Amino acid sequence: TYPDGNTEIETATVIITVIADNPSIELLKDGVYVDTNGDGITSVGDQIIYSFTVTNTGDVVLTDIIVEDPLPGITITGGPIILQPGESDSTTFAGFYTLTQADIDAGGVYNLATVRGEEPGNDPNDRGDDITDESEDPTPVDPADVDPNCPECTVVILEQTPSLELLKDGFYEDANGDGITNVGDVINYAFRVTNTGNVTITNITINDPLVTVVGGPIDLAPGASDDLSFTATYTITQADIDAGAVFNLATATGQDPNGDDVTDDSEDPTPVDPADVDPNCPECTVTILDQTPSIELLKDGAYVDTNGDGVTNVGDEVVYTFTVTNTGNVTITNITIDDPLVA
């Protein structure tokens, strides 16, 4: 505007180029099992250590980047960080998770993490939109180990070692209290079952071809034992007493978390004389039966007036009778009588 009030107008064209931003982010999550106590067995208290690689795969700077993981009990350390476009970080974030029995029973730990960052706002005072990505597992796994409900989950397979131990002990009982091992006396059997593996064993039963086992089924957590649930009683036969012992095995059977059978044949926890071990069944429970072999002979003689003359004469006879009694508790065979006077 000039002093005289006239106005001069000049025009110009301004070209504004708008570049659309494409923010994006990628998260890789890998897990490594750690045998914390160094016992060589996957057990409760061992750990999984997770490593995270975060990459800015977009074309804008991302700020306030954090990693979140919904796995109960996991601890995530590190961050927040800033990443330029194309920049990666694989050292800042780490995760630490302590195994539970449920994890070992499941045979693995499956889970996803999420990375979250912020894109630039429209002006310095604006907060930009959150940019997120769910993790993927960078380590290839057997397709059979992939969770169909979470195919992108990080998978850490846990070794399962299911096993049982069965101890069977036998205790002789003098049923009639006469102090002698007789037919009709009994052996009472006690069973102790222990879960010696690292997974829960369910539906445990005991089968014994000699007796009917009462009790069960039961479940056992790793390391747990049960010596009260199962019992059995056996009635002694003459064949047992003649043999001098009763030898037999029982079998414990349960199912691991995969539904597979886990079995163990019993062992005798009570040491026995090596001479009393059955070589055909060295692990058999041995219950020694006291043998008391004895025999009694009664001999009676009766005079016979052979010629009937009423006079004891040369040629008359003495007829002997013998009563043999087995006064012991075992069968006596091949019994003969020897008499130096007569045949």
VOGU-3710 file (C-alpha; in Angstrom, 3 decimals, decimal comma):
1> typdgnteie> 0,000/0,000/0,000  1,467/3,286/-1,134  1,251/6,593/0,730  -1,343/7,818/-1,719  -3,545/4,850/-0,858  -3,020/2,847/-4,021  -2,470/-0,931/-3,614  -0,330/-3,191/-5,689  -0,960/-6,952/-5,650  1,475/-9,593/-6,797
11> tatviitvia> 0,700/-13,348/-6,854  2,874/-16,430/-6,548  2,290/-20,194/-6,628  3,593/-22,401/-3,801  3,769/-26,174/-4,425  3,479/-28,298/-1,266  4,568/-31,930/-1,535  2,970/-34,163/1,152  4,983/-37,332/1,826  2,812/-40,023/3,448
21> dnpsiellkd> 4,635/-41,749/6,356  4,450/-45,535/6,785  5,287/-46,413/10,400  5,753/-50,104/11,234  7,653/-52,254/13,705  8,656/-55,927/14,012  9,284/-58,082/17,098  11,109/-61,425/17,170  11,037/-63,379/20,426  13,214/-66,416/21,113
31> gvyvdtngdg> 13,338/-68,574/24,260  16,106/-70,773/25,694  15,581/-73,302/28,493  18,077/-73,067/31,384  18,666/-75,948/33,835  18,930/-73,610/36,807  20,031/-76,184/39,387  22,164/-78,182/36,954  20,608/-81,538/37,800  20,068/-82,507/34,168
41> itsvgdqiiy> 16,293/-82,763/34,644  13,616/-80,314/33,577  12,030/-79,376/36,894  9,993/-76,715/38,637  12,225/-73,707/39,318  14,232/-73,997/36,113  14,005/-70,975/33,808  13,375/-69,833/30,282  15,361/-66,777/29,212  13,762/-64,820/26,391
51> sftvtntgdv> 15,574/-62,538/23,969  13,802/-59,886/21,879  14,836/-58,281/18,598  12,940/-55,085/17,758  13,230/-53,559/14,273  11,825/-50,285/12,980  10,558/-51,490/9,608  8,867/-48,165/8,732  10,069/-44,817/7,462  9,623/-42,643/10,551
61> vltdiivedp> 11,377/-42,462/13,891  9,639/-44,482/16,630  9,975/-43,452/20,248  9,029/-44,841/23,678  9,377/-48,402/22,399  8,567/-51,064/25,033  7,985/-54,816/25,050  5,039/-56,346/26,912  4,369/-60,035/27,595  1,140/-61,395/29,156
71> lpgititggp> 2,731/-64,668/30,322  1,937/-64,852/34,081  5,111/-64,632/36,121  7,402/-63,373/33,378  9,708/-60,419/34,054  10,658/-58,121/31,143  13,666/-55,837/31,557  14,906/-52,981/29,378  13,555/-49,969/27,496  11,967/-47,764/26,493
81> iilqpgesds> 14,091/-47,093/23,408  14,078/-45,002/20,222  14,680/-46,520/16,783  15,439/-44,795/13,517  13,902/-46,232/10,325  15,583/-49,565/9,532  17,327/-49,729/12,893  17,232/-52,911/15,044  17,884/-53,629/18,703  18,521/-57,104/20,085
91> ttfagfytlt> 20,252/-56,336/23,370  17,997/-54,018/25,347  15,053/-56,242/26,185  15,162/-59,589/28,011  12,617/-61,829/29,682  12,938/-64,253/32,586  10,353/-66,920/33,349  10,368/-69,626/36,054  8,843/-72,978/35,103  5,775/-74,393/36,843
101> qadidaggvy> 4,637/-77,990/37,028  1,815/-77,157/34,632  4,398/-76,072/32,033  6,307/-79,353/32,303  3,095/-81,387/32,173  2,163/-79,464/29,013  5,546/-80,304/27,481  6,339/-76,731/26,540  5,702/-73,017/27,004  3,847/-71,185/24,239
111> nlatvrgeep> 3,301/-67,424/24,255  3,295/-64,126/22,388  4,792/-60,765/23,277  3,882/-57,344/21,919  6,137/-54,416/21,008  4,687/-50,936/21,261  6,160/-47,661/20,013  4,986/-44,131/19,186  5,130/-42,431/15,774  5,689/-38,663/15,486
121> gndpndrgdd> 2,681/-36,392/16,131  1,443/-33,548/13,940  3,255/-31,011/16,107  5,734/-31,231/19,004  2,914/-31,115/21,527  0,959/-34,030/20,030  1,403/-37,666/20,921  1,520/-39,793/17,828  -0,351/-43,039/17,285  0,869/-46,281/18,851
131> itdesedptp> 2,541/-48,688/16,450  2,458/-52,348/17,571  3,455/-55,819/16,468  2,963/-59,292/17,941  6,076/-61,415/18,195  7,159/-64,288/15,993  9,526/-67,131/16,853  12,693/-66,893/14,751  13,713/-70,477/15,565  12,089/-73,145/13,372
141> vdpadvdpnc> 10,249/-75,855/15,318  8,820/-79,224/14,422  5,327/-78,675/12,950  4,029/-81,180/15,509  5,139/-78,801/18,265  3,260/-75,778/16,910  0,173/-74,737/18,841  -2,655/-74,628/16,256  -4,369/-71,962/18,368  -1,256/-69,791/18,293
151> pectvvileq> 0,873/-70,600/15,246  3,066/-67,514/15,748  3,771/-68,254/19,416  7,329/-68,614/20,635  7,743/-72,305/21,475  10,116/-73,665/24,137  9,867/-77,458/24,310  10,394/-78,993/27,762  11,721/-82,543/28,076  9,339/-84,924/29,836
161> tpslellkdg> 10,740/-87,958/31,700  7,780/-89,890/33,142  8,656/-92,770/35,490  7,307/-94,669/38,491  8,867/-96,786/41,218  6,986/-99,534/43,066  8,240/-101,138/46,271  6,379/-104,164/47,611  7,057/-105,682/51,012  5,465/-108,781/52,579
171> fyedangdgi> 4,848/-109,423/56,289  3,984/-112,909/57,584  1,109/-113,087/60,102  0,483/-116,101/62,356  -3,283/-116,013/61,879  -4,139/-118,584/64,563  -1,365/-117,555/66,934  0,020/-121,053/67,437  3,583/-120,016/66,749  3,867/-122,306/63,727
181> tnvgdvinya> 3,660/-121,430/60,048  0,491/-123,216/58,940  -1,831/-123,377/55,995  -4,297/-120,523/56,537  -1,738/-118,093/57,938  -1,418/-114,943/55,833  1,045/-112,539/54,260  0,093/-108,860/54,376  1,574/-106,837/51,530  2,434/-103,140/51,688
191> frvtntgnvt> 3,017/-101,057/48,563  4,906/-97,775/48,173  4,503/-95,943/44,872  6,767/-93,000/44,014  6,638/-90,658/41,037  10,316/-90,590/40,084  9,792/-88,566/36,892  9,189/-84,890/36,199  5,547/-84,963/35,103  2,325/-85,658/36,959
201> itnitindpl> 1,203/-89,304/36,728  -2,533/-89,954/37,008  -4,838/-92,953/37,395  -2,173/-95,099/39,068  -3,223/-98,679/39,826  -1,387/-101,803/41,018  -1,880/-105,259/39,579  -0,572/-108,400/41,267  -1,077/-111,862/39,750  -0,855/-113,423/43,212
211> vtvvggpidl> -3,413/-111,337/45,094  -6,196/-108,813/44,662  -4,832/-105,362/45,438  -7,239/-103,050/47,228  -7,074/-99,262/46,721  -6,545/-96,628/44,059  -6,451/-95,292/41,486  -4,365/-92,339/42,663  -2,483/-89,381/41,134  1,078/-88,407/42,058
221> apgasddlsf> 3,024/-85,217/41,432  6,751/-85,520/40,680  8,670/-86,621/43,752  5,515/-87,594/45,658  5,112/-91,020/47,292  2,134/-92,978/48,572  2,390/-95,925/50,966  -1,144/-95,963/52,369  -3,535/-96,348/49,421  -2,774/-99,921/48,337
231> tatytitqad> -2,921/-103,141/50,381  -3,248/-106,877/49,757  -3,501/-110,079/51,815  -2,470/-113,573/50,725  -3,470/-116,850/52,394  -0,595/-119,327/52,656  -0,911/-122,780/51,076  0,943/-125,992/51,814  2,830/-125,587/48,552  4,117/-122,243/49,831
241> idagavfnla> 5,363/-123,749/53,094  6,987/-126,617/51,238  8,714/-124,067/49,008  9,931/-122,191/52,085  8,919/-118,794/50,729  6,494/-116,846/48,583  8,013/-115,015/45,616  6,101/-112,607/43,404  6,009/-109,317/41,526  3,413/-106,569/41,271
251> tatgqdpngd> 3,156/-103,868/38,608  2,191/-100,208/38,966  0,615/-98,518/35,940  -0,355/-94,883/35,420  -0,732/-92,355/32,627  1,509/-89,391/31,825  0,039/-86,052/30,634  0,060/-87,346/27,045  -2,092/-90,325/28,009  0,735/-92,849/27,566
261> dvtddsedpt> 1,140/-95,685/30,074  3,962/-95,506/32,610  4,761/-98,801/34,382  7,166/-100,303/36,879  7,594/-103,828/38,250  7,978/-103,970/42,000  11,141/-104,432/43,981  11,552/-105,779/47,512  12,804/-103,015/49,835  13,834/-105,511/52,530
271> pvdpadvdpn> 17,280/-107,093/51,973  17,265/-110,893/51,926  19,985/-113,521/52,046  21,294/-114,024/48,488  20,580/-117,732/48,946  16,877/-116,893/49,304  16,636/-114,961/46,028  14,775/-116,651/43,182  17,251/-116,643/40,256  14,295/-116,596/37,863
281> cpectvtild> 12,912/-113,481/39,524  15,690/-111,554/41,259  13,451/-108,498/41,850  10,615/-110,522/43,381  9,328/-109,707/46,842  10,486/-112,566/49,074  8,597/-113,619/52,187  10,452/-116,432/53,953  8,274/-119,033/55,673  9,662/-120,910/58,665
291> qtpsiellkd> 9,958/-124,648/57,955  9,866/-127,060/60,892  10,185/-130,545/59,422  9,680/-133,391/61,928  8,346/-136,944/61,992  7,104/-139,275/64,709  7,144/-143,107/64,711  5,096/-145,269/67,088  5,862/-149,007/67,089  3,669/-151,518/68,883
301> gayvdtngdg> 4,195/-155,271/69,181  1,564/-157,975/69,823  2,340/-161,647/70,700  0,615/-164,252/68,491  0,260/-167,911/69,641  0,889/-169,226/66,189  0,028/-172,918/66,874  -2,696/-172,142/69,361  -1,406/-174,463/72,055  -1,621/-171,827/74,722
311> vtnvgdevvy> 2,065/-172,060/75,354  4,635/-169,620/74,210  6,792/-171,669/71,942  9,572/-171,217/69,527  7,869/-170,417/66,291  5,197/-168,223/67,777  5,313/-164,633/66,474  5,365/-161,017/67,493  3,471/-158,819/65,003  4,602/-155,215/64,919
321> tftvtntgnv> 2,472/-152,230/63,792  3,902/-148,829/62,947  2,163/-145,438/63,077  4,033/-142,694/61,226  2,967/-139,070/61,778  4,243/-135,928/60,105  4,501/-133,650/63,122  6,117/-130,771/61,227  4,720/-128,171/58,822  6,182/-129,348/55,525
331> titnitiddp> 5,381/-132,333/53,359  7,682/-135,323/54,015  8,283/-137,636/51,089  9,898/-141,011/50,468  9,227/-142,217/54,028  10,644/-145,671/54,892  11,072/-147,627/58,149  14,165/-149,607/59,047  14,188/-152,103/61,873  17,342/-154,143/62,673
341> lva> 15,203/-156,955/64,157  12,788/-157,582/61,358  12,254/-156,808/57,706
//
